Amino acid sequence: MTLSTESIFLTTDVEGFRVCRETRTTSVSTMTVLYCSEGYIDVFYHGDMLRINKGFLFVRIPDFTQELGPYQMSPDFAFKQVTIDADIYEKLMFDHMRVEPNWWAKQEYVKENPLFELNERSREFFDIYFELLTMQLQDKAGGLSQYRKQILMLIARAATMEMLNYMDKLALVDANGRTSVNQSDYTFHEFTRLLQQYPHEREVQWYAKKLGITPKYLSEICKERSEKSAGEWIADVTVAELKHYLRNTTMPIREIARIMEFPNASFFCQYTKKHTGLTPNHFRKEKQA
């Protein structure tokens, strides 16, 4: 079985896995979740051959990982896979950045440790979410309406929150949201926490001053931990928020600019064009088409 929309790809077929890997999962702008129910698959990932055994969930986060390389399956390999594109992932992360205090630490853990052995209860939850997605994609009545798109988004969001909840149970992140005591890790975590708390501050110097370090050192830490500069992180958060307002609301451009604390609507339009390649109105029309 293979089902797909423009943004979601779901499969339980070996041929579907091959097609998805060649057309979607090799892109760094997708998120893939694969559960192995029988046999195993070896996948070249992050410079090593990674074996996904029966009972394990593989999670690949976009923008933080390399492309998936060659693979080899056992004859009895059976699996369930969901791959979502960048737009959905950006929306999910926009939501979680507002409610999840340790979102960065958990993402960093998944980046370095993409395999999770699921217990029986967690497998049941995964099967439920997978079945819900399957039912929604199989129901062709009325086409992929705006309601259906929102339902798919809600299911994906619930599944993501379930994964974060499972990670909490594994105690992967300490009470302070750190995965290690390394000072650069802690500084980077504090920077991302400030990004959540003050999402409309857009100057690297402002964050560096809050952290008591120089802007150059802050960017060096960000580059070391994530391969993105502090300025790129700030831009990513800002762009995710403006996309959210343009895609999911009918607010006038000047109102979005005011809420996001841009000096004026003109500056907001220039910023949007620079970072998305489209003016706000064109971006909104394209996403609603």
C-alpha distance (Angstrom), angle and dihedral (degrees) to the residues before:
residue distance angle dihedral
M1 . . .
T2 3.79 . .
L3 3.81 123.7 .
S4 3.77 129.0 172.0
T5 3.78 148.9 167.1
E6 3.79 128.7 -172.1
S7 3.83 90.0 -81.1
I8 3.83 106.4 24.9
F9 3.80 130.1 56.0
L10 3.80 119.9 -174.2
T11 3.80 125.4 179.4
T12 3.79 145.8 160.4
D13 3.83 94.4 179.4
V14 3.79 127.6 98.4
E15 3.81 89.1 -137.0
G16 3.80 89.4 50.1
F17 3.80 89.4 52.2
R18 3.80 90.3 52.1
V19 3.80 93.4 49.0
C20 3.80 92.8 46.0
R21 3.79 92.8 47.5
E22 3.78 92.0 51.4
T23 3.81 96.9 43.1
R24 3.80 105.7 29.3
T25 3.81 119.6 4.1
T26 3.79 93.3 57.2
S27 3.83 86.4 64.7
V28 3.80 117.1 90.3
S29 3.81 88.4 -142.1
T30 3.81 95.6 72.5
M31 3.79 134.8 79.2
T32 3.81 118.3 -142.7
V33 3.79 128.1 -165.5
L34 3.81 115.8 -174.6
Y35 3.80 126.6 178.0
C36 3.82 117.8 -163.7
S37 3.82 111.1 -146.8
E38 3.83 98.1 171.9
G39 3.79 136.8 16.8
Y40 3.80 118.3 -11.9
I41 3.78 144.7 -90.9
D42 3.80 127.7 -143.3
V43 3.81 113.7 -148.0
F44 3.81 127.8 -178.4
Y45 3.80 103.6 -124.5
H46 3.81 132.5 160.9
G47 3.79 91.9 -5.0
D48 3.80 95.8 -52.0
M49 3.79 138.5 82.5
L50 3.81 105.9 -105.4
R51 3.82 119.2 -159.3
I52 3.81 117.0 -148.9
N53 3.80 106.1 -161.5
K54 3.80 132.2 -167.3
G55 3.80 111.1 -69.0
F56 3.81 94.9 24.5
L57 3.79 129.3 116.7
F58 3.81 118.5 -147.2
V59 3.81 116.8 -154.5
R60 3.80 122.2 -170.6
I61 3.81 116.6 -172.3
P62 3.82 120.1 -153.8
D63 3.81 123.8 -118.5
F64 3.81 92.2 19.2
T65 3.79 101.5 64.8
Q66 3.74 141.5 64.7
E67 3.77 125.0 -117.4
L68 3.79 119.0 -77.7
G69 3.77 110.6 -104.6
P70 3.83 134.8 -159.8
Y71 3.79 118.2 -29.6
Q72 3.80 141.1 -165.1
M73 3.81 126.3 -160.3
S74 3.78 131.6 -156.1
P75 3.84 114.3 -117.5
D76 3.83 91.5 -108.8
F77 3.83 95.8 45.4
A78 3.82 111.7 146.0
F79 3.78 125.5 172.5
K80 3.79 150.5 153.6
Q81 3.79 118.3 -130.9
V82 3.79 134.6 -173.5
T83 3.82 121.5 -174.8
I84 3.80 121.8 -176.3
D85 3.79 127.7 -169.9
A86 3.79 129.3 -122.7
D87 3.80 98.4 -91.7
I88 3.80 93.4 59.7
Y89 3.79 92.7 42.3
E90 3.81 91.2 50.9
K91 3.80 90.2 51.5
L92 3.80 92.5 48.7
M93 3.80 91.9 49.5
F94 3.82 91.5 47.4
D95 3.80 88.5 56.3
H96 3.80 95.1 44.7
M97 3.80 95.3 46.5
R98 3.81 87.1 64.8
V99 3.82 97.0 50.8
E100 3.82 107.9 20.7
P101 3.82 112.4 78.1
N102 3.80 94.8 -170.6
W103 3.80 99.8 40.6
W104 3.81 94.3 125.1
A105 3.81 95.0 48.5
K106 3.78 91.0 50.4
Q107 3.80 92.6 48.2
E108 3.80 90.2 50.0
Y109 3.80 90.3 50.9
V110 3.81 91.9 50.8
K111 3.80 90.1 47.8
E112 3.81 90.9 57.8
N113 3.82 97.1 31.4
P114 3.82 109.8 35.4
L115 3.84 96.1 164.9
F116 3.81 125.4 84.7
E117 3.78 126.0 179.8
L118 3.79 105.5 -140.1
N119 3.77 122.9 -144.1
E120 3.81 120.5 -139.9
R121 3.81 94.5 -92.1
S122 3.79 93.3 49.2
R123 3.81 90.8 49.0
E124 3.80 88.5 53.8
F125 3.80 90.8 53.1
F126 3.81 91.5 48.0
D127 3.81 91.2 50.4
I128 3.81 90.9 49.8
Y129 3.80 93.9 52.2
F130 3.80 91.3 43.9
E131 3.81 90.7 51.1
L132 3.81 91.5 48.6
L133 3.80 90.7 52.7
T134 3.81 90.2 46.5
M135 3.80 93.0 51.6
Q136 3.80 92.4 48.5
L137 3.81 93.2 49.2
Q138 3.83 93.4 44.6
D139 3.80 93.9 51.1
K140 3.80 101.9 88.4
A141 3.82 95.6 173.2
G142 3.79 108.8 123.3
G143 3.79 93.2 2.2
L144 3.78 123.9 -112.9
S145 3.81 97.3 -33.3
Q146 3.79 125.4 -179.1
Y147 3.81 87.7 -100.4
R148 3.80 91.0 53.3
K149 3.80 91.4 48.3
Q150 3.80 90.4 52.0
I151 3.81 91.5 48.0
L152 3.81 90.4 52.5
M153 3.80 89.2 49.2
L154 3.81 91.9 50.8
I155 3.80 92.0 49.9
A156 3.82 90.8 49.3
R157 3.79 90.7 48.1
A158 3.82 92.6 49.0
A159 3.81 90.5 49.7
T160 3.81 90.9 50.0
M161 3.79 91.4 50.5
E162 3.79 89.2 48.8
M163 3.81 88.8 55.4
L164 3.82 91.4 49.8
N165 3.79 89.4 48.8
Y166 3.80 90.3 51.2
M167 3.79 89.8 51.8
D168 3.80 90.1 53.0
K169 3.79 89.4 54.3
L170 3.80 89.1 52.9
A171 3.83 88.1 53.6
L172 3.78 91.3 -131.1
V173 3.81 91.5 152.5
D174 3.79 125.5 47.3
A175 3.82 125.9 -130.7
N176 3.80 91.2 -88.6
G177 3.79 93.3 52.1
R178 3.81 95.1 -108.9
T179 3.78 128.4 133.3
S180 3.81 92.9 -165.8
V181 3.81 140.5 7.2
N182 3.78 93.1 -115.4
Q183 3.83 108.3 133.9
S184 3.80 94.7 -136.7
D185 3.82 89.6 50.8
Y186 3.78 89.9 51.9
T187 3.82 93.1 46.8
F188 3.79 91.2 49.6
H189 3.79 90.8 48.6
E190 3.81 90.3 50.7
F191 3.81 89.7 50.2
T192 3.82 92.1 52.8
R193 3.81 89.5 45.9
L194 3.80 89.5 54.5
L195 3.81 88.8 48.9
Q196 3.79 88.2 58.7
Q197 3.79 93.3 45.0
Y198 3.82 96.9 43.9
P199 3.82 105.1 24.5
H200 3.81 93.0 159.7
E201 3.80 95.8 59.5
R202 3.79 104.1 98.8
E203 3.81 104.7 176.1
V204 3.81 120.8 97.3
Q205 3.81 88.3 -149.7
W206 3.82 91.1 60.5
Y207 3.82 92.7 55.8
A208 3.80 93.0 42.3
K209 3.81 90.5 53.5
K210 3.81 90.5 50.6
L211 3.80 89.4 52.1
G212 3.81 94.1 44.2
I213 3.80 94.8 -120.8
T214 3.80 136.6 104.1
P215 3.83 121.2 -89.7
K216 3.80 89.2 -119.2
Y217 3.81 92.6 54.3
L218 3.81 91.4 46.8
S219 3.79 90.9 53.7
E220 3.81 90.9 47.1
I221 3.81 90.3 53.9
C222 3.80 91.3 48.0
K223 3.80 91.2 49.6
E224 3.79 91.1 48.7
R225 3.78 94.3 49.5
S226 3.81 101.9 36.5
E227 3.84 110.7 7.5
K228 3.81 88.1 -116.0
S229 3.81 127.7 101.1
A230 3.80 123.4 -122.4
G231 3.79 88.8 -106.0
E232 3.81 90.9 53.9
W233 3.80 90.6 50.2
I234 3.80 91.1 51.3
A235 3.80 90.7 47.8
D236 3.83 91.6 48.8
V237 3.80 91.8 54.1
T238 3.80 92.1 45.5
V239 3.80 93.9 47.0
A240 3.82 91.9 47.4
E241 3.80 89.4 54.0
L242 3.80 96.8 46.0
K243 3.82 90.2 47.0
H244 3.80 88.7 52.1
Y245 3.81 92.5 54.1
L246 3.80 94.4 42.8
R247 3.79 94.2 45.6
N248 3.80 100.9 39.8
T249 3.81 106.9 30.2
T250 3.79 138.6 51.1
M251 3.81 93.7 -140.9
P252 3.82 115.1 143.0
I253 3.80 113.7 -103.8
R254 3.81 91.9 -113.8
E255 3.83 90.0 54.7
I256 3.81 92.6 51.6
A257 3.81 89.1 48.3
R258 3.81 89.6 52.0
I259 3.82 94.2 48.1
M260 3.79 91.4 48.5
E261 3.82 90.0 47.6
F262 3.78 98.0 -120.2
P263 3.84 113.5 160.2
N264 3.81 90.3 -115.1
A265 3.80 143.8 -24.2
S266 3.80 92.1 -92.2
F267 3.81 92.5 57.9
F268 3.82 89.5 46.5
C269 3.82 90.2 53.1
Q270 3.81 91.5 49.7
Y271 3.82 91.4 49.0
T272 3.82 92.3 49.0
K273 3.81 92.6 48.6
K274 3.81 91.4 48.8
H275 3.80 95.2 51.2
T276 3.83 102.6 33.9
G277 3.80 102.2 26.8
L278 3.80 89.6 -123.5
T279 3.78 136.5 85.4
P280 3.83 114.0 -113.0
N281 3.81 92.3 -104.1
H282 3.80 93.1 48.0
F283 3.81 91.5 46.7
R284 3.79 90.7 50.8
K285 3.81 93.3 48.1
E286 3.81 93.1 46.6
K287 3.80 93.3 51.7
Q288 3.80 92.6 46.9
A289 3.81 93.4 49.9
